[in-house]
Amino acid sequence: MITARRLLVLTLTICSLLMTGCWDALPVEKRIFATAIGLDWVPEQPHLTVTVIHPLMEEKRARENRVLTFRAHSFGEALAMLHHSSGQQLSLGVLSVIVIGRQAAEQPLSSFVNDLMAHPDLRLGAYVLVASGTAQELLAVTPPDHQRIAVHLRDVLHRAVRRSDAPATTLYDFVTHVMTPGADAITALLSPIGTLEHRPPPGQGAEGAGGGGQQAEGGGKNALPSPPPEDVQVVGAALWQGDTMVGELTLPMAQHVFVAMGIADAMLMKVLFAPDERFFPGGSVMTLSIEGARADWSLDLAEGRPHYTLRLDVRLSLHNYAGTVDLSKQENSELFEKIIASTFEQNMLEALQRLVSTGSDALSLGQLVRLKYPAEWDSKGWRDQLKTATFDVQTKVEIRNMGLQLLRLEPVDK
């Protein structure tokens, strides 16, 4: 029989166990908080090169980040190697970007996606982007003001998204499109600019690179010059078909595709026009600001071949008009709007044909077939059917601002 004394001791024991807190919690110094992950592919076994960027948590650190690189047969194996070599647990709760090298993107990535999605604290809001070269090369860039590369890449994408130069493709969006028939992902394509030369260690900027710390003759005249600043830029868009990249678009083509998607508000476009001394006396390139674009798609299916009609209503303003034609007159402005509309139609047709020739359905055109012609919809054969698609683009342009600038005010009697 349990006495009151024993009951009290048992109660105190249970309470003390409950008050110990999170006994299985992992201290912060035992974690690797990755802010960027890079994936590259090489022909030799093992094929994958995984790069992990994480900030150093020490109070007195010589650099901002630590770069860990592993060659493995799979992403899961690379994570196991990381845990074994460092004794620390990888955390992806603050992951900012996932950089996929071009050659890696051209390989099926379903196993990588499966291993990544199995991670317990994965941040689905991380951006997915493709490097025009390798992910290691892009992540090796030293951003201006020694900013962390993951934060810098995220800021570059944010600026590009505001200008509608690149899609904001998160990991959630990417995986969702991979799993959806008739809808493919489109991601930003980035490239490093500047130099990628190895920076000399501290103290060797004015000495010879391999002279044991001895100063070169002539007061350092033969010293290595300081490399120019490095940075990254958006150069286009990567097109996916399922879990494999199948092509790319240049930045001008990508911008026209974004207009077709109806997501081009506040976008600046440099458009090349046919030579015309009246409207383009100093050159045929003009910067247009897209204030709004409404895209209306319709579909006809004849003998299994889809034909799409795109009706565009584009409102824009001019940024650098230097022509001799007075655009304040209605007949002149209407003529100029027709010239812009015709150029838009030509560029749009080129971009759309380039897009579907890769078999990528980044515009979700297959969903129109599935909804309007369900009996004709074939999710397995849709890619081949998409490559035969034809387009008709009808564009209406409205110039909202002629780009006139008031320089100064002067009295009339002066």
N, C-alpha and C positions, 0 to 999 in steps of 0.2 A: 504494500500500500504506500502510495506516494505521500510523504509528509509535506507540511507547509514549507519546511526548510529546503527540502529537495526541489520542490516546485519553484521556489524563489531562485535557487541556483540554476535550474534548467532555463528559466525565463531570462535571467541575466546572460547566460551563455548564448542563447539564440539571438538576443538583442545585440550582443557584442559582435556576433558574426554578421548580422545585417548592417552594422554601422562601419564595417571595414571599407566600404566604398567599392569602386570598380577594381576588384583584385586582378582582373585580366587586362586592364588598360595598359597600352604601350606608351612609354615615355616618348616625348617629342624627339629626343636625341637618338632614339632607336628607329626613327622613320626617315624615309627619303621622300620628300614632297616634290614630285616631278611636276614641272611647269610646261615642259615640252617633250614630245616623243618623236623621234625620227625613224623612218623605216626605209632601208635601201636593199637592193637585190644585186647579187653578183653571180656570174655564171658558175663559179666553182662552189663545191660543197664545203661547208654549209652555206646556203644561198642568202640567208637574211643577215643584215647588219642592223642592229637596234641601237639607237642613240637615246640616252636619257639625260635631260638637262634638269638639274635641281639646284636651288639656291642653298648656299652654305648657311648653317644656323649658328656657327661660332661667333662669339663677340669680336674677336680679333681675326679677321679673315683677310687673306691676301688678294682674293678675287671674289666676284659676286656669285659665280656659279661653279658647279662641278659638272664635268661632262663624262659620262660613263658610256662605253661602247662595247657591244657584245656581238660576236658571230655565232649564230645558232641556226638550227633547222626550223624552229618555230618561235613565235613570240612567247609562248608559255615556257619554252626551254630557256630563252633569254632571261625571263623573269626569275626562273629557278637559279640560273647562274649568278644573277645580281644578288639574290638573297644569300647564296652560299659564299660569295666572295666578300660581301660587305657585312654580313650579319645583321642587316637592317631590313625593315619591312617597307616595300614600296607603297606609297599612297598616291592615288590619282584624283583626290578630292579637289585639288586646285589646278588641275590640268588646263592649260590655256589653248595650246595648238597641237595638232597631230600633223606632222610634215611627212609626206610620202614622196620619195624620190621617183623620178620619171620611170626608170626601169622597173622599180617595185610596183608602181601603179599599173604597169602593163601586164603584170602577173595576176592571176586570180587571188583575191585577198580574203576569201571567206574564212580560212583558218585563222588569219590574223584578227579579223573582226570577232570571231567566236571567242578566241582567247582574251581579247580586249574586253568584250562585253561581260565575260565571266568574272572580271575583277570586282571585288565587293564594294568599293567606294568610287567607282568611275564617275567622272563628271561628264554628263551627256551634252553640256553646253559648250564643250571645247570645239574649236574650229578645225575643220579638216581642209587641208590645202595640199597642192602638189608643187614640188620644186622642179623647175625646168631642167636642173641637173640632178644633183644628189641632195638628200636631206641633210647629210653631214656638212656639205658645203654651205647650205643655207643657214644651218644652225651655228656655223663657225664664224658668221659675220659678227663683228663688234659694232653694235649700234652706236649712234651719236650719244655723247655724254655718258658713255658706259652704262647705258640702260640695259636691263636684262633682255636677252634676245626674245624670250617668249612674250614679254610685255610689249616689246617693240613690234613684233609680228602681229600681235592682236590689235595694236593701235593702227598699224598700216592697213589692216583689213577693215577696221572701223571707218577710217577715212575713205577707203575705197567703196565701202558700202554706202556711205553718205553721198558719194558722187555717183553711185550706181555703176562703178567700174568693175565690181566683183560681187558675186552672190555671197550672202551670209550663210554658209553651209555649216551647220553644227553637226556633231557626231550623231545626234538624234535624227536630224534630217537625212544625213547620208545613209544611215542604216535603214531608215524607213523606205527610202527610194530603192535601195538594193533589194528589199524584200517585196516591192510592189511591181507586178507586171504592167508594162505600158507606162512606166514613169522611172526615169533615170536621174541620177545626181549630176550636178554641174558644180564644180569647185573652182576656186581661184587658183591661177597659175602664177607663181612668184619666181623671181630670179634675183640673185645678188648683183649689185652694181658696185663700182669702186674696185678695190683690190682685195685679194684673199691671200696676199703674201704673209709669211710668218713674221709676226712682230718680234723684234729682238727683246730679250729679257731686260728688266730694269737695270740700268747701269751700263748697257751696251749700246745705247743710242748714239754715242759719240766715239765709241771704240770699234775696233774691227770685230767682225762677227765671230771669228775663231782664233783670236790672238791671245787667248788666256787673260783677257782683261787689260792688255797693254794698249796704249793709245797709238793710233796710226800716225805715221810721220806726216809732218806738215800741218800739225794742229787739228787733226781730224778731217782733213780734206777728202780722204778716201773712205770716210765713214758711210754706213748705209743711210740713205735718205729716209726720212719718215714717210711711211705709206700714207696715201690720201685717205680721207674718211670712207668708211664702208656703209652701205645701206642696202635695202631691198626694195623692190618695186613690183607691182602687179603688171604682168605682161600679157595676160589673156585669161582664158578659161579652159579648164580640163573637162572633157566630155567622158562620161562613164556609161557603160552598158553592164548593168548588174554590178558585180564587184571588180570589174576590170576597166581601166581607162582605154578608150578606143580612138581618141583623137583630141584635138585642141582647136581653139579659136583664137585668132589674134584679138587684141583689145578692141579695135574698131568693130570687128564682126561680133564680138561678145556684146558690145553696147547695143547693136541693132537687135540681137536676140533678146536683150532685156526690154527693149521697146516693144517687141512682139509679145513679151510676157506681161506687159503692162506695169513694169516696176521701174520705170526710168524717170520718175519725177525728180526735178532739180539736177539732172545729169548734164554735164558739159561734154559736148561732142565736137571733135575736129573733123569736118567733112570736106572731102575733096570734090570740087565741082568741075564741070567741063569749062574750058577757057572761054571767057566772055569779058571783053574789055569794058562793057557797060557796067556790069555788076562787080567784076573782080579785076580791076586794072592793075593791081600790084601783085596778084597771085590768086590761085584758085582754091586756097584753103581758108575756110571760115569756121570760127568757133560758134556753135549754137548751144543755147541753154534750153533744155527740154523742161518746160514748166509743167507739162502733163501729157500723157499719152494713153488713149483708150484703144484697146485691141479687141476686135470682135471677130471670132473664128467661126467658120461654117465648113461643112464637110459634105462631099459627094463621093460615092463609091461606085465605080464602073468596072466590071470584070475583075474585081478584086484589087483594083488600083485606086488608092485614095487620092482625091484632089481637094486641097484646102484653099479656101478663100479667106484672106486676112484683110479686114477693113480697119485702117488706122486713122484716128483723129489725133493730130499732134499739135499742141500749142507750144510755141517756142519764142525766144527772143534772140536778137543778134548781138554779138559782142564786139566784133571788129569790122563792121561794114565800112568800106572805104570807096564804094562805087560812086560814079558820077550821076546815077539815075536818082531822081527825087522820089523816094519811097513814100513820101507823105501823100502823093497822088494815088488814088485808088487803083487806077489802071496799072500803074507801075508795081504797086505792092502785090496786086493779084497775079501779075506775070511772075514776080519773084517767088511767090508762094508756089506757083506751078513748077518752077524750076527746082525748088527745094523738094517738092513732093516727088517729082520724077527721079531725082537723085536718090531719095530715100527708097523708092520702090526698087531701083536697080541694086542698091547695096543690100536691101533686105532680102531680095531673092537670092543673091549670092551667099549671104550668111545662112539662110534656111537650107539651101541645097547642100552647103558644106556640112551643116549639122546632121541632116538625115543621111548623107552619104556614109557616115561613120556607123550608122545603126543605132546611135544613141537617141533616146526619146526624152531629152531634157525638157521639152515643151509639153510633155504628157499628151501628145497627139493620139496615142493609142486609147486613151480614155474616151475621146470623142467617138472613135469607132465602136468601142465596147458599149457606149450608151445609145448611140443612134442605130447601129447595126449589130445587135448582140448575136445574131445567127452567124455573122461573118467574122466574129472576133476569134482569133487564134493566138493565145498568149505565147505559145512556143514558136510559131512561125511569124510573129509580128515583126521581128527585126528585119527579116528579108522583105516583108511587105512594105515596111517603112521606107526602105531604100528606093522604092519605085514611086514614092509620093511626088506629086507636082503641086505647084503653088501659084496662086494669083494674088498679088498684093495691090490694094487700092488705098491710096494715101490722100488725106486731106490735111493741109497745113494751114495754120492760122498764126500769123506773126503778131505777137502781143506787144512787143517793144522793138523799135527800130534801132536801139543801141545808140541813140543820140545822147551826147554829153554836154551839159552846160558848163563851160569853162569858168566864166566870170560874169559879173554884172557891171555895167558901166552906165553913167548918166546919159540921157538922150542928147543933151545939149553940149556934151564934151567935144 
